[in-house]
Amino acid sequence: MHASRRLAVLRPLLALLVLAAVAPPSRAQDGGSGDDPTSIEEPLPPEPPPPGDDDRGLTEEEQRELDAHLERGERLKARLKAERAEHRAERAQRTRRDLPRGFNPLPPEPGAEWLDARAALAWDAVCEHLGVDAPRPVVRFASQSELRAVLDDELLAQREAIRGEGPAAETEASALAAALSSALLAKFATETAEILVCVDNIESLALLLELPELASRETLLAVLVHECVHALDHLVAPLDESFTGCTTDDELQAVAAVYEGHAQHVARAVCEARGWTPGFDA
């Protein structure tokens, strides 16, 4: 797929990103009037469990059934975990097989140290290009569910700033979060100031969009450069404050365009200077 077509596919996903019972305390019991000690009723002691019951009120047979059910649940979770790992390995193998010349596959099981080294390269390159010196944010792998939780919070605050609190804002934020949580390769989380990388999304989108180069070291490095720009911008003009300060969708889109445009502009320049352009164009 030509680079311009790939960008046309991915840009809407990036644009969506940035559009990005407590019970009352119990009252003290009334102690009654006068000095009559019988005015306060003593609570009745609990009835002892019938013979054969445990502390939870289950019979021995019920307890055996519960234990068996829990054991089946643990076996099912272990099987699902193994199947997911096998499916992920198959996806990674297909992606590596179809990688274009000049691209290197991600490690089969990329670890925290490997990601940290790539993040250091990206951060240092961006800081040098912009002429700034700032502490590097935490960069870590995250699951789709973690991305969903972050997006839920950020997007709800944005929608409430425009729509006001209520079901409409909650519904819009939830729908956007659900869609984006499976469509983002990485995300800068404003509340924790972390860069989150989702390998599952990287591999899934590489197959879905028929772009195996998305699951390459070169592309991930370019993505990290882009997210590092967001992290630096956040230090100067906090993204969350800028987004939640918008009172209309037009304002939100304009602010998003500024942040995204700046991140893409800097990322392109950094990748060109470092010879990382193939990853940026992927």
Secondary structure as the mmCIF struct_conf table of DSSP 4:
data_model
#
loop_
_struct_conf.conf_type_id
_struct_conf.id
_struct_conf.beg_label_comp_id
_struct_conf.beg_label_asym_id
_struct_conf.beg_label_seq_id
_struct_conf.end_label_comp_id
_struct_conf.end_label_asym_id
_struct_conf.end_label_seq_id
HELX_RH_AL_P HELX_RH_AL_P1 ALA A 3 VAL A 18
HELX_LH_PP_P HELX_LH_PP_P1 VAL A 22 ASP A 30
BEND BEND1 SER A 33 SER A 33
TURN_TY1_P TURN_TY1_P1 GLY A 34 ASP A 35
HELX_RH_3T_P HELX_RH_3T_P1 PRO A 37 SER A 39
BEND BEND2 ILE A 40 ILE A 40
HELX_LH_PP_P HELX_LH_PP_P2 GLU A 41 PRO A 50
TURN_TY1_P TURN_TY1_P2 PRO A 51 GLY A 52
TURN_TY1_P TURN_TY1_P3 ASP A 55 ARG A 56
BEND BEND3 GLY A 57 GLY A 57
HELX_RH_AL_P HELX_RH_AL_P2 GLU A 60 ARG A 97
TURN_TY1_P TURN_TY1_P4 ASP A 98 ASP A 98
HELX_LH_PP_P HELX_LH_PP_P3 LEU A 99 PRO A 100
TURN_TY1_P TURN_TY1_P5 ARG A 101 GLY A 102
STRN STRN1 PRO A 105 PRO A 105
HELX_LH_PP_P HELX_LH_PP_P4 LEU A 106 PRO A 107
BEND BEND4 PRO A 108 GLU A 109
HELX_RH_AL_P HELX_RH_AL_P3 ALA A 112 LEU A 130
TURN_TY1_P TURN_TY1_P6 GLY A 131 GLY A 131
HELX_LH_PP_P HELX_LH_PP_P5 PRO A 135 PRO A 137
STRN STRN2 VAL A 138 PHE A 141
HELX_RH_AL_P HELX_RH_AL_P4 GLN A 144 ARG A 163
BEND BEND5 GLU A 165 GLY A 166
HELX_RH_AL_P HELX_RH_AL_P5 PRO A 167 LEU A 180
TURN_TY1_P TURN_TY1_P7 SER A 181 ALA A 183
BEND BEND6 LEU A 185 LEU A 185
STRN STRN3 ALA A 186 ALA A 189
TURN_TY1_P TURN_TY1_P8 THR A 190 ALA A 193
STRN STRN4 GLU A 194 VAL A 197
HELX_RH_AL_P HELX_RH_AL_P6 VAL A 199 LEU A 208
TURN_TY1_P TURN_TY1_P9 LEU A 209 GLU A 210
HELX_RH_3T_P HELX_RH_3T_P2 PRO A 212 ALA A 215
STRN STRN5 SER A 216 SER A 216
HELX_RH_AL_P HELX_RH_AL_P7 ARG A 217 VAL A 236
BEND BEND7 ALA A 237 ALA A 237
HELX_RH_AL_P HELX_RH_AL_P8 LEU A 239 THR A 244
TURN_TY1_P TURN_TY1_P10 GLY A 245 GLY A 245
BEND BEND8 THR A 248 THR A 248
HELX_RH_AL_P HELX_RH_AL_P9 ASP A 249 ARG A 274
TURN_TY1_P TURN_TY1_P11 GLY A 275 GLY A 275
HELX_RH_AL_P HELX_RH_AL_P10 THR A 277 ASP A 281
#
